[in-house]
Amino acid sequence: MYRSRNFYARIRGDRALFTNPATKGGSERSSYSVPTRQALQGIIDGIYHKPTFTNVVSEVKVVNQIQTELHGVRALLHDYSADLSYVSYLSDVEYLVKFHFIWNEHREDLNQDRLPNKHEAIMERSIRKGGRRDIFLGTRECLGLVDEISQEEYETTPSYYDGVSIDLGIMFHSFAYPTDKTSPLKSYFTKMVMENGIIKFKPQSECEIVNTLSSYAFKGPGQIKSVDQEYEEYAAMEKGRS
C-alpha cells in the first residue's frame, strides 16, 4: 500500500476544546487535556484533503503546559429561556503534529488522481500557507494557526513534559465512517499514554473499545477537481506573486 512521506506542522491557538464525550449530555462541556486523533485529523484535513487519499496522524507533541480556563456561556433552554453554563477550555495551546497520507481504497474511481508527487507538493505548499480552510481547535469558536516546521524542529523542540510519562486513561480515538449505505458509523476508544510530551496514536484495529452508533446519512461520491488542475493553480498563484 502506498504511503506518503511524513509531514510536520505546528498547530497553535489561544484556546482549544476537544470535548470529552462524557460531558456532552448536559450544557456544560469539558475538554480532554490533549487533542484526540480525530480532532487532529480534522485539522490536517483543513490544511489539504481530497477523497483520493486519507490523512493519517501518527504522533503529536504537546509543547506547552496543559492549562484550563472556565468560561461562562448563556445556554438556550427548550422553553426558550436562558441559563448560564460553563465550558472548560484549554488555554495557550501548541502542538507539533506528524502525519502522512495513504490512498483511499474505497474510491477506485479516483485511481487516475493518484499522483503522489503532486499531492505531496500541494500538501507541503498548503502547510506553508497555513491551510486551505479555516483551522478550528476542536470547536468553531477556537480558531487555530498552522505553521510549517521541519523534521528536525519536530524532534528537537522541547516539551513541557520532557522526561515525564503520563497515563491519560481511556480516550476517544476516532470515528470509522461508513463507505456505503449498509455500513454503520463506529466510534473507537483506547488507552492513551504521553511519553516525553509525545502521544503515538495506534491504528483503529488496535483500539480496545468499539461502539456501533446510530444510522448515518451516507452521501454518495461526487465529482472532484483533478490533482493536475490543483497543481497548476498553485503554480499559477506562486508565479503571479513572483
C-alpha contacts under 8 A as a table, 3 or more apart, distances in Angstrom:
res1	aa1	res2	aa2	distance
1	M	102	I	7.62
1	M	103	W	7.87
2	Y	102	I	5.87
2	Y	103	W	6.59
3	R	100	H	7.05
3	R	101	F	6.08
3	R	102	I	4.92
3	R	103	W	7.63
4	S	100	H	5.58
4	S	101	F	5.46
4	S	102	I	6.40
4	S	116	P	7.23
4	S	120	E	7.27
5	R	100	H	6.09
5	R	101	F	7.97
5	R	120	E	7.89
6	N	98	K	6.65
6	N	99	F	5.61
6	N	100	H	4.90
7	F	98	K	5.82
7	F	99	F	5.37
7	F	100	H	5.93
7	F	124	E	7.60
7	F	151	Q	7.84
8	Y	96	L	7.03
8	Y	97	V	5.62
8	Y	98	K	4.81
8	Y	99	F	6.55
8	Y	148	E	6.89
8	Y	149	I	5.77
8	Y	150	S	6.27
8	Y	151	Q	6.48
8	Y	154	Y	7.02
9	A	96	L	5.76
9	A	97	V	5.36
9	A	98	K	6.94
9	A	127	I	6.87
9	A	146	V	6.59
9	A	147	D	5.77
9	A	148	E	5.08
9	A	149	I	5.44
9	A	150	S	7.98
10	R	94	E	7.06
10	R	95	Y	5.79
10	R	96	L	4.57
10	R	97	V	6.38
10	R	145	L	7.98
10	R	146	V	5.60
10	R	147	D	4.97
10	R	148	E	6.35
10	R	149	I	6.48
11	I	94	E	5.69
11	I	95	Y	5.09
11	I	96	L	6.22
11	I	97	V	7.40
11	I	144	G	6.64
11	I	145	L	5.74
11	I	146	V	4.89
11	I	147	D	6.71
12	R	92	D	7.57
12	R	93	V	5.48
12	R	94	E	4.22
12	R	95	Y	6.24
12	R	144	G	5.59
12	R	145	L	5.39
12	R	146	V	6.78
13	G	16	A	7.10
13	G	91	S	7.90
13	G	92	D	6.01
13	G	93	V	5.54
13	G	94	E	6.70
13	G	137	L	7.54
13	G	142	C	7.46
13	G	143	L	6.48
13	G	144	G	4.68
13	G	145	L	6.21
14	D	91	S	5.65
14	D	92	D	4.51
14	D	93	V	6.34
14	D	142	C	7.64
14	D	143	L	7.87
14	D	144	G	7.73
15	R	89	Y	6.23
15	R	90	L	5.29
15	R	91	S	4.25
15	R	92	D	5.60
15	R	93	V	6.28
15	R	137	L	7.57
15	R	142	C	5.87
15	R	143	L	7.79
16	A	31	S	7.85
16	A	89	Y	5.67
16	A	90	L	5.02
16	A	91	S	6.51
16	A	93	V	7.09
16	A	137	L	4.98
16	A	138	G	6.08
16	A	139	T	7.36
16	A	142	C	5.42
16	A	143	L	7.98
17	L	30	S	7.43
17	L	31	S	5.04
17	L	32	Y	7.53
17	L	88	S	7.55
17	L	89	Y	5.19
17	L	90	L	6.24
17	L	137	L	6.42
17	L	138	G	4.97
17	L	139	T	6.04
17	L	142	C	7.08
18	F	30	S	7.89
18	F	31	S	4.78
18	F	32	Y	5.51
18	F	33	S	7.93
18	F	34	V	7.38
18	F	35	P	5.79
18	F	36	T	6.92
18	F	39	A	7.14
18	F	137	L	7.29
18	F	138	G	4.77
18	F	139	T	7.37
19	T	23	T	7.36
19	T	24	K	7.48
19	T	29	R	6.50
19	T	30	S	5.71
19	T	31	S	4.40
19	T	32	Y	6.05
19	T	138	G	7.23
20	N	23	T	5.70
20	N	24	K	7.08
20	N	29	R	7.44
20	N	30	S	5.99
20	N	31	S	5.45
20	N	32	Y	5.43
20	N	172	F	7.79
21	P	24	K	5.21
21	P	25	G	7.88
21	P	172	F	7.81
22	A	25	G	6.96
23	T	26	G	6.44
23	T	28	E	6.72
23	T	29	R	5.17
23	T	30	S	6.06
24	K	27	S	7.05
24	K	28	E	7.38
24	K	29	R	6.01
26	G	29	R	7.36
27	S	75	A	6.97
27	S	85	S	6.19
27	S	86	Y	7.78
28	E	85	S	5.41
28	E	86	Y	5.10
28	E	87	V	5.50
29	R	86	Y	6.96
29	R	87	V	4.92
29	R	88	S	6.36
30	S	87	V	5.84
30	S	88	S	4.66
30	S	89	Y	6.83
31	S	88	S	6.01
31	S	89	Y	5.90
31	S	90	L	6.85
32	Y	35	P	6.80
32	Y	36	T	7.97
33	S	66	I	6.56
33	S	90	L	7.16
34	V	62	V	7.66
34	V	66	I	7.86
35	P	39	A	6.30
35	P	40	L	6.67
35	P	138	G	7.85
36	T	39	A	5.22
36	T	40	L	6.36
36	T	171	M	7.65
36	T	172	F	6.55
36	T	173	H	5.89
36	T	174	S	7.46
37	R	40	L	5.15
37	R	41	Q	6.12
37	R	57	V	6.69
37	R	173	H	5.52
37	R	174	S	6.08
37	R	201	F	7.01
38	Q	41	Q	5.06
38	Q	42	G	6.27
38	Q	173	H	6.27
38	Q	174	S	4.61
38	Q	175	F	6.98
39	A	42	G	5.10
39	A	43	I	6.42
39	A	137	L	7.46
39	A	138	G	5.90
40	L	43	I	5.00
40	L	44	I	6.20
40	L	57	V	6.99
41	Q	44	I	5.01
41	Q	45	D	5.98
41	Q	55	N	6.63
41	Q	56	V	6.85
41	Q	57	V	6.19
42	G	45	D	5.02
42	G	46	G	6.29
43	I	46	G	5.07
43	I	47	I	6.72
43	I	135	I	5.92
43	I	136	F	6.75
43	I	137	L	7.31
44	I	47	I	5.08
44	I	48	Y	6.66
44	I	49	H	7.77
44	I	55	N	7.11
45	D	48	Y	5.21
45	D	49	H	4.87
45	D	55	N	6.87
46	G	49	H	6.93
46	G	131	G	6.12
46	G	132	R	6.19
46	G	133	R	5.12
46	G	134	D	6.67
46	G	135	I	6.14
47	I	123	M	7.43
47	I	126	S	5.90
47	I	127	I	6.20
47	I	130	G	6.99
47	I	131	G	3.71
47	I	132	R	5.11
47	I	133	R	6.36
47	I	135	I	7.78
48	Y	122	I	7.72
48	Y	123	M	5.88
48	Y	126	S	6.37
48	Y	131	G	6.66
48	Y	132	R	6.19
49	H	53	F	7.22
49	H	54	T	7.47
49	H	55	N	7.32
50	K	53	F	6.01
50	K	54	T	7.73
51	P	54	T	7.20
51	P	104	N	6.85
51	P	107	R	7.32
52	T	103	W	6.09
52	T	104	N	5.53
52	T	107	R	6.67
52	T	110	L	5.98
52	T	111	N	7.78
52	T	113	D	6.71
52	T	114	R	6.76
53	F	101	F	6.34
53	F	102	I	5.48
53	F	103	W	4.17
53	F	104	N	4.52
54	T	101	F	5.39
54	T	102	I	5.42
54	T	103	W	6.10
54	T	104	N	5.67
55	N	99	F	7.10
55	N	100	H	5.94
55	N	101	F	4.28
55	N	102	I	6.66
56	V	99	F	5.57
56	V	100	H	5.41
56	V	101	F	5.47
56	V	102	I	7.42
57	V	60	V	7.86
57	V	97	V	7.27
57	V	98	K	6.18
57	V	99	F	4.32
57	V	100	H	6.67
57	V	201	F	7.34
58	S	97	V	7.98
58	S	98	K	5.90
58	S	99	F	5.39
58	S	100	H	7.70
58	S	200	K	5.99
58	S	201	F	5.37
58	S	202	K	7.55
59	E	97	V	6.00
59	E	98	K	5.14
59	E	99	F	6.96
59	E	198	I	6.79
59	E	199	I	5.62
59	E	200	K	4.56
59	E	201	F	5.91
60	V	95	Y	6.45
60	V	96	L	5.57
60	V	97	V	4.52
60	V	98	K	6.20
60	V	198	I	5.65
60	V	199	I	5.45
60	V	200	K	6.85
61	K	95	Y	5.54
61	K	96	L	4.98
61	K	97	V	6.47
61	K	159	S	7.23
61	K	197	G	5.43
61	K	198	I	4.34
61	K	199	I	6.49
62	V	65	Q	7.82
62	V	94	E	6.51
62	V	95	Y	4.98
62	V	96	L	6.82
62	V	159	S	6.20
62	V	160	Y	7.55
62	V	161	Y	7.68
62	V	197	G	5.18
62	V	198	I	6.36
63	V	93	V	7.74
63	V	94	E	5.58
63	V	95	Y	5.79
63	V	96	L	7.32
63	V	157	T	7.76
63	V	158	P	6.68
63	V	159	S	4.27
63	V	160	Y	5.79
63	V	161	Y	7.69
63	V	197	G	6.98
64	N	92	D	7.44
64	N	93	V	6.14
64	N	94	E	5.92
64	N	95	Y	7.89
64	N	159	S	6.50
64	N	160	Y	5.57
65	Q	93	V	7.98
65	Q	160	Y	5.57
65	Q	161	Y	7.54
66	I	90	L	7.01
66	I	91	S	7.62
66	I	93	V	7.57
67	Q	90	L	5.63
67	Q	91	S	5.62
67	Q	92	D	7.60
68	T	88	S	6.38
68	T	89	Y	5.42
68	T	90	L	4.37
68	T	91	S	5.54
69	E	88	S	5.74
69	E	89	Y	5.36
69	E	90	L	6.30
69	E	91	S	6.39
70	L	86	Y	6.44
70	L	87	V	5.74
70	L	88	S	4.64
70	L	89	Y	6.34
71	H	86	Y	5.53
71	H	87	V	5.28
71	H	88	S	6.48
71	H	89	Y	7.55
72	G	84	L	6.38
72	G	85	S	5.72
72	G	86	Y	4.56
72	G	87	V	6.50
73	V	84	L	5.66
73	V	85	S	5.24
73	V	86	Y	5.81
73	V	87	V	7.07
74	R	82	A	6.26
74	R	83	D	5.64
74	R	84	L	4.69
74	R	85	S	6.23
75	A	82	A	5.49
75	A	83	D	5.16
75	A	84	L	5.88
75	A	85	S	6.24
76	L	80	Y	5.88
76	L	81	S	5.97
76	L	82	A	4.62
76	L	83	D	6.53
77	L	80	Y	5.19
77	L	81	S	5.38
77	L	82	A	5.68
77	L	83	D	7.01
78	H	81	S	7.34
90	L	93	V	6.88
96	L	154	Y	6.41
103	W	114	R	7.37
104	N	107	R	5.76
104	N	108	E	7.87
105	E	108	E	6.18
106	H	179	T	7.03
107	R	110	L	5.65
107	R	111	N	7.54
108	E	111	N	5.45
109	D	112	Q	7.73
110	L	113	D	5.30
110	L	114	R	7.00
111	N	114	R	5.41
112	Q	115	L	7.58
113	D	226	S	6.10
113	D	227	V	6.03
115	L	118	K	5.80
115	L	119	H	6.39
115	L	227	V	7.33
116	P	119	H	5.18
116	P	120	E	6.01
117	N	120	E	5.23
117	N	121	A	6.13
118	K	121	A	5.02
118	K	122	I	6.13
118	K	227	V	6.82
118	K	228	D	7.44
118	K	231	Y	6.46
119	H	122	I	5.14
119	H	123	M	6.10
119	H	227	V	6.83
120	E	123	M	5.06
120	E	124	E	6.16
121	A	124	E	5.17
121	A	125	R	6.27
122	I	125	R	5.12
122	I	126	S	5.95
122	I	230	E	7.87
122	I	231	Y	6.56
122	I	234	Y	7.56
123	M	126	S	5.02
123	M	127	I	6.23
124	E	127	I	5.34
124	E	128	R	6.38
125	R	128	R	4.99
125	R	129	K	6.25
126	S	129	K	5.07
126	S	130	G	6.30
126	S	131	G	5.05
126	S	132	R	6.19
127	I	130	G	5.15
127	I	131	G	5.47
127	I	146	V	6.83
127	I	147	D	6.54
127	I	148	E	5.57
128	R	131	G	7.54
128	R	147	D	6.42
128	R	148	E	5.17
129	K	132	R	7.58
129	K	147	D	7.91
130	G	145	L	6.66
130	G	146	V	4.68
130	G	147	D	5.94
130	G	148	E	7.71
131	G	134	D	7.08
131	G	135	I	7.39
131	G	146	V	6.75
134	D	143	L	7.64
134	D	144	G	7.89
135	I	143	L	5.97
135	I	144	G	5.16
135	I	145	L	6.62
135	I	146	V	7.77
136	F	139	T	5.82
136	F	140	R	5.50
136	F	141	E	7.37
136	F	142	C	5.46
136	F	143	L	4.64
136	F	144	G	5.33
137	L	140	R	7.43
137	L	142	C	5.28
137	L	143	L	6.08
137	L	144	G	5.78
138	G	142	C	6.90
139	T	142	C	5.64
140	R	143	L	6.72
149	I	153	E	6.03
149	I	154	Y	6.86
150	S	153	E	5.16
150	S	154	Y	6.33
151	Q	154	Y	5.05
151	Q	155	E	6.25
152	E	155	E	5.17
152	E	156	T	5.99
153	E	156	T	5.23
153	E	157	T	5.58
154	Y	157	T	5.77
158	P	162	D	6.91
159	S	162	D	5.31
159	S	196	N	7.10
159	S	197	G	5.59
160	Y	197	G	6.97
161	Y	164	V	5.39
161	Y	165	S	7.86
161	Y	195	E	7.89
161	Y	196	N	5.33
161	Y	197	G	4.73
162	D	195	E	7.72
162	D	196	N	4.08
162	D	197	G	5.75
163	G	195	E	7.55
163	G	196	N	5.06
164	V	195	E	6.15
164	V	196	N	5.20
164	V	197	G	7.29
165	S	193	V	7.18
165	S	194	M	5.70
165	S	195	E	4.55
165	S	196	N	6.20
165	S	197	G	7.83
166	I	193	V	5.80
166	I	194	M	5.12
166	I	195	E	6.58
167	D	192	M	6.42
167	D	193	V	4.64
167	D	194	M	6.49
168	L	171	M	7.44
168	L	191	K	7.08
168	L	192	M	5.24
168	L	193	V	5.53
168	L	194	M	7.14
169	G	190	T	7.99
169	G	191	K	5.15
169	G	192	M	5.72
169	G	193	V	7.38
170	I	189	F	6.51
170	I	190	T	5.18
170	I	191	K	4.23
170	I	192	M	6.27
171	M	189	F	5.51
171	M	190	T	5.62
171	M	191	K	6.11
171	M	192	M	6.50
172	F	187	S	7.70
172	F	188	Y	6.19
172	F	189	F	4.40
172	F	190	T	6.59
173	H	187	S	7.61
173	H	188	Y	5.34
173	H	189	F	4.97
173	H	190	T	6.32
173	H	204	Q	7.82
173	H	207	C	7.95
174	S	187	S	5.96
174	S	188	Y	5.41
174	S	189	F	7.30
174	S	204	Q	7.61
175	F	185	L	7.19
175	F	186	K	5.65
175	F	187	S	4.47
175	F	188	Y	6.16
176	A	185	L	6.03
176	A	186	K	5.11
176	A	187	S	6.28
176	A	188	Y	7.78
177	Y	184	P	7.49
177	Y	185	L	5.18
177	Y	186	K	6.74
178	P	181	K	7.19
178	P	182	T	7.80
178	P	183	S	4.97
178	P	184	P	5.71
178	P	185	L	5.61
178	P	216	Y	7.66
178	P	218	F	7.02
179	T	183	S	6.60
179	T	218	F	7.67
180	D	183	S	5.72
180	D	218	F	6.69
181	K	217	A	7.98
181	K	218	F	5.82
184	P	212	T	6.60
184	P	213	L	6.74
184	P	214	S	7.11
184	P	215	S	6.03
184	P	216	Y	6.70
185	L	212	T	6.16
185	L	213	L	5.43
185	L	214	S	6.85
185	L	215	S	6.72
185	L	216	Y	6.12
186	K	210	V	6.75
186	K	211	N	5.52
186	K	212	T	4.56
186	K	213	L	5.58
187	S	210	V	5.80
187	S	211	N	5.17
187	S	212	T	6.60
187	S	213	L	7.17
188	Y	204	Q	6.78
188	Y	207	C	6.32
188	Y	208	E	7.79
188	Y	209	I	5.80
188	Y	210	V	4.70
188	Y	211	N	6.46
189	F	207	C	6.06
189	F	208	E	6.58
189	F	209	I	5.03
189	F	210	V	6.43
190	T	207	C	5.01
190	T	208	E	5.46
190	T	209	I	6.23
191	K	207	C	7.98
191	K	208	E	7.85
192	M	199	I	7.36
192	M	201	F	7.99
193	V	199	I	6.30
193	V	200	K	7.99
194	M	197	G	5.65
194	M	198	I	5.31
194	M	199	I	4.74
194	M	200	K	7.74
195	E	198	I	5.24
195	E	199	I	6.54
202	K	206	E	6.37
202	K	207	C	7.29
203	P	206	E	5.67
203	P	207	C	7.08
204	Q	207	C	5.29
207	C	210	V	7.23
225	K	229	Q	6.69
225	K	230	E	6.94
226	S	229	Q	5.36
226	S	230	E	6.38
227	V	230	E	4.83
227	V	231	Y	5.95
228	D	231	Y	5.18
228	D	232	E	6.19
229	Q	232	E	5.10
229	Q	233	E	6.20
230	E	233	E	5.24
230	E	234	Y	6.41
231	Y	234	Y	5.18
231	Y	235	A	6.23
232	E	235	A	5.05
232	E	236	A	6.09
233	E	236	A	5.07
233	E	237	M	6.21
234	Y	237	M	5.18
234	Y	238	E	6.26
235	A	238	E	5.25
235	A	239	K	6.07
236	A	239	K	5.05
236	A	240	G	6.10
237	M	240	G	5.11
237	M	241	R	6.50
238	E	241	R	5.24
238	E	242	S	6.45
239	K	242	S	5.23
